[in-house]
Amino acid sequence: MRKMKVFEGKKHSYDTTTAEALGNKAHSFYGDPAGYEETLYKTKGGLYFLWGMGGAESPYSEGEDIKPVTEKEAKAWLKK
């Protein structure tokens, strides 16, 4: 999946096929409308983003999406 997003005032391209996956987490269980799955990625340029997909009541209720995150947020996500 590839998306253009504005993050910290700049437009960036985030692409799951070219970025390095750093970790994956599933929240809840398959079939739960509030459940979702996230994968943390790092681009070659050093940017971090979360790719996510989930149920109708999850943060990803609109379908799969990409959310840019800071390096600090990425490190905290990995520790959870």
N, C-alpha and C positions, 0 to 999 in steps of 0.2 A: 504494500500500500504506500502511496506517495501523496503527500499533501504539502501545500504552502501554508505556513502559519506566521503570524506576527508574534514575536516574543521579545520582550524588553525593548520595544520600539523598532525592531528590525525584522524584515521579512526573510524567512529561512525556508529551505526545502528539506522535508523530513521523509526519508524513504527506507522502509523496512527491508528492502532487498539488498541495499548497499551498506546499511549500518550494522554494527556488531551487537548482537543480543547479549546482554549481561545477566539476565535473570528472568524468571517467569513465576507468576503467582496466580493461584486460583482462589477466589473468595467465595465461600459457600460450596454448593454442590451443583452438578449438572441438573438442569430443569428448574432450579430456583429462580423465580422472576427477578429477585434482587441480587442474584449471583453474577459474578463477572470474572474475567481472566485478564491479566495485564502482563506485558513483557516490556522490560526496560531495555532501551537501545542507546548506543553512543555512536555518533556520526564520525566520519574521518576528520571533520573540522573541530571535534571536541564538544559538540552539543549533545545534550541528553533529551530523550523523549520517551513517553510511555505510549505504547499501542495497547488499546483495550477493546474488548467486545463483551457484551453481557445481555442480561435479560431485560424485560420491559420496565422493571423498577430499579434498575442499576444506574450507576453514573454514565453508563454507555447505552442508555435506552434508545438512542437514535441510530444504533448500529455501531460498527467498528469506527474508532476515532483515534487520533493522535493528539497527545497533550504534551507540549514542551515543558521541561522542568529544569531547574538549576542544578548545578553539580552537587550542591549541598543537599537538595531534595532527593537527588538520585542516590547519594550515599546513605541517607536516612531510609529510603525505600529498600535498599539492599539489606540493611540491618534488621528490618522488621521480620 
